[in-house]
Amino acid sequence: MTATTEELMDLEEALARFDPVMGLEVHVELGTNTKMFCSCPTEFGAEPNTQVCPTCLGLPGALPVVNEIGVESAIRIGLALNCEIAEWCRFARKNYFYPDMPKNFQTSQYDEPIAYNGYLDVEVDGRTFRIEIERAHMEEDTGKSTHVGGATGRIHGADYSLVDYNRAGIPLIEIVTRPIEVPGHLSAAVARAYVAELRDLIVALGVSEARMERGQMRADVNLSLKPTGAKKLGTRSETKNVNSLRSIERAARFEIQRHAAVLASGGTIVQETRHFHEDKGTTTSGRVKEEAEDYRYFPEPDLVPIAPSREWVEQLRATLPELPGARRKRLAADWEISEFEMQSVVNAGALDLIEATVAAGADAASARKWWLGELARAANEQAVELAELPITPAHVARIVVLVAAGELSDKLARQVIEGVLAGEGDPDAVVAARGLKVVSDDGALLAAIDEAIAANPAVAEKIRGGNHAAAGVIIGAVMKATKGQADAAKVKELTLSRLA
Amino acid sequence: MTTDLTRRTAAELASSIASGEVSAVEVTQAHLDRIAKVDEKVHAFLHVDAEGALGAARAVDAKRAKGERLGPLAGVPLALKDLFTTRGLPTTCGSKILEGWLPPYDATVTRRLREADVVILGKSNMDEFAMGSSTENSAYGPTRNPWDLERIPGGSGGGSAAALASYESPLAIGTDTGGSIRQPGAVTGTVGVKPTYGGVSRYGMVAFSSSLDQGGPCARTVLDAALLHEVIAGHDPLDSTSIDAPVPGVVEAARAGVRDGIKGLRVGVVKQFAGEGYQAGVMQRFEESVALLRELGAEVVEVDCPSFDYALPAYYLIAPSECSSNLARFDAMRYGLRAGDDGNHSAEEVTALTREAGFGPEVKRRIMLGTYALSSGYYDAYYGQAQKVRTLITRDFDAAFGRVDVMVSPTTPTTAFKIGERADDPMAMYLADLCTIPTNLAGNAGMSLPCGLAPEDGLPVGLQILAPAMADDRLYRVGAALEAALLQQWGRPLLDAVPAL
């Protein structure tokens, strides 16, 4: 790790003195079966250098052929981002030397992207922000280098490097925003929300799993500050390959604090790329952009221009799936909740789970109650995502049905959930095994009530005197006596009639 | 038919093999013997694959013995330019940087040749990465012109052309980026065709300048070139720039040229390709050929293509630009030469040291030219302008082909120059491709065929025929008609005059 420590300004102060301007460049690896320019498979995790051919290894003489599904995916992403789709565009070569880039140029797009001029709306704190999309273009991924030895894990100082070309040539879509200017205290959250929304959209389109931990989606966070109210943009830093939603937010905050400290002390920000360190939440300097290479872009002569017919584009537009924003609106209406409440559902990662639970027969309010309550707590305790809990929407729906039928109380339902999470089987199995059943047999309940009344004469007197709230003590005693299996409402009803 | 198998045409050899008069092994062995005898002097080959060639020949003989149908060139030997990948056979592109590399795959042209049972004798010499007009830029030493061993055989495909002229092979494959098939054809008295861009797959043909490179046939006769053209041409899904359309019927066109003649054909003489720098004997033979075309019934007019004057400078921006990018992959990481890997140099340094050691001066010159031309701030002035010139040249062709069926010119302004004569003068060297370059920029088709010996030096002169894109058949029709008429005048093939080696 580079030893330089950065001076930071307190975030509140930084935001009081400066306005952040952000730009996000997100790379999405498409989930096509084959690579962008050859027919090698793209499976994740294969033995290094087993998914390669003359083309993606850049062997002399080999030529690229465009993957049509890659183009189709790019157009669908463009359409989902409200972009215009180019009637004619070309690939371009981006020339620079790097050992993991087989041809020492990346086949990309330059001034003729396939999609441009779009936007994506994101919601933060109940407010909607429109993030303008400058372009979405197609390109190929590079190989993956592992630098062995040395202190930094980077090529400089490494003893040797290993290169895996399985990733070389995997199709990428790069989505670039226009400068994002939102109230400073929301900027990091907006950056995160944008990437989250983009990820959901990519997943909804089915073009990629967009799993950030696998590098299937990676974000570069460009950030600059300008004095509050100023017009002129400051110099930006580019924090590369930020790999989780949380890291995006942290990287943005760190850079705001770092820039502010530099600017406030009269320093200047160097235009450079920076690396984000997950462990400390800091960034360190990569290479200085001024020294960066001239990429000598020119149209790729080995490929013919792409001219998607308007019929094709319209056909793709007509067959787009429901997108996350529209889906959230529809479900919020169906479930009769506000957009703000929907936000909590989304933030908890419960949207799909609740929808599936409702589909399995639960009512929306109950489904939401269990997933955001008991289950969210359990997930939090175990530090896992909600979806990773060993309970299915069908299980939760069954529990909701049992409660609605009066066969389980809420308290018993929690025990059923505990059992399912503990791996004791599905809800019915847990109910059976643990003998959990609401006791609603009047005889059995009356015996327990009489016992409780006898044990609490003073309370019984109060109830007789019209203080119905005092019945709680009797109910509690009955619940205890029945190990919580009594139907509380029934107990209350019987108690009151006993003491009327 | 001559009893010396190496003197026969490809068409004759194919029919002799098919009829059983000779075996493919005998034909192959005769050529291997010839190579063993004369190639020390000519140096047409970088690598001779005697074992592979004899194996392929035996397979042809076995097929015939079983009564299987043979293709039109089955068993006929061929010299393959070392720019095409050959599985398990060295492919150096005439460069030290690829010394020892054994490609794991066959180029599409290689595959089609194998599938057609053509016998690949070996890999022919060339200017490094096809950059040059004399084959002096080969890292493995120059090829010599069989007409005069002190002279260049043209380039970059000098090895292919010299293999034909020295009777080491009846067929060869070349590549033409700015004239590398046609100019060697002209200076060795052989036939060379640059097909329409996209007519022959570039897959596995190591790229020099992707938008200009085109593989094509080389032979001693127009018909042989046509037979080979049909074997290697046609759509290839592995090459995005390959044309998905039927191959023009070039064999039939070559036969029709002899049978039906060219009466009524409109021929344009390019005004720009004459004057200063053109050798008198070259112009004399060229003008006689034009007169002969007229006698054969062609209508000859002059065509004006003013943009052709800018073709050479445009070419020397576009080709180096593309080559600077195409040759970036030679970085010592995955294949080929690796210099400086002694534990004391970084990967970046090893790449630099390897490129320093592995590329010759002409390749370095062009990489630097191209890197400069593509640089930010210069792109518009150089690469951008050159692309505009390219459009203008295409328009000149379009306008001319609105008036004429084919155009003609000398293939190259002079006959073969002496080895070393232009080696230190790149501009003089570049002028050898003056007449051939416009066709590469426009992507249409061209042929060079021998039209006589220059009186002053007794060396071959080439006539260039140009046809519109996808009208390659016209080249063969005109070429075959003219070839037949010339043969009648001469009484024997021009190549019969090649001195014994």
Boltz contact constraints between the chains, C-beta under 6 A:
constraints:
  - contact:
      token1: [A, 54]
      token2: [B, 105]
      max_distance: 6.0
  - contact:
      token1: [A, 58]
      token2: [B, 329]
      max_distance: 6.0
  - contact:
      token1: [A, 60]
      token2: [B, 206]
      max_distance: 6.0
  - contact:
      token1: [A, 61]
      token2: [B, 85]
      max_distance: 6.0
  - contact:
      token1: [A, 61]
      token2: [B, 107]
      max_distance: 6.0
  - contact:
      token1: [A, 61]
      token2: [B, 204]
      max_distance: 6.0
  - contact:
      token1: [A, 61]
      token2: [B, 205]
      max_distance: 6.0
  - contact:
      token1: [A, 61]
      token2: [B, 206]
      max_distance: 6.0
  - contact:
      token1: [A, 63]
      token2: [B, 203]
      max_distance: 6.0
  - contact:
      token1: [A, 63]
      token2: [B, 239]
      max_distance: 6.0
  - contact:
      token1: [A, 65]
      token2: [B, 240]
      max_distance: 6.0
  - contact:
      token1: [A, 93]
      token2: [B, 325]
      max_distance: 6.0
  - contact:
      token1: [A, 95]
      token2: [B, 325]
      max_distance: 6.0
  - contact:
      token1: [A, 99]
      token2: [B, 333]
      max_distance: 6.0
  - contact:
      token1: [A, 99]
      token2: [B, 347]
      max_distance: 6.0
  - contact:
      token1: [A, 103]
      token2: [B, 329]
      max_distance: 6.0
  - contact:
      token1: [A, 104]
      token2: [B, 328]
      max_distance: 6.0
  - contact:
      token1: [A, 104]
      token2: [B, 329]
      max_distance: 6.0
  - contact:
      token1: [A, 104]
      token2: [B, 331]
      max_distance: 6.0
  - contact:
      token1: [A, 105]
      token2: [B, 325]
      max_distance: 6.0
  - contact:
      token1: [A, 105]
      token2: [B, 328]
      max_distance: 6.0
  - contact:
      token1: [A, 294]
      token2: [B, 375]
      max_distance: 6.0
  - contact:
      token1: [A, 294]
      token2: [B, 376]
      max_distance: 6.0
  - contact:
      token1: [A, 296]
      token2: [B, 374]
      max_distance: 6.0
  - contact:
      token1: [A, 298]
      token2: [B, 374]
      max_distance: 6.0
  - contact:
      token1: [A, 301]
      token2: [B, 210]
      max_distance: 6.0
  - contact:
      token1: [A, 301]
      token2: [B, 211]
      max_distance: 6.0
  - contact:
      token1: [A, 301]
      token2: [B, 322]
      max_distance: 6.0
  - contact:
      token1: [A, 302]
      token2: [B, 210]
      max_distance: 6.0
  - contact:
      token1: [A, 303]
      token2: [B, 240]
      max_distance: 6.0
  - contact:
      token1: [A, 304]
      token2: [B, 240]
      max_distance: 6.0
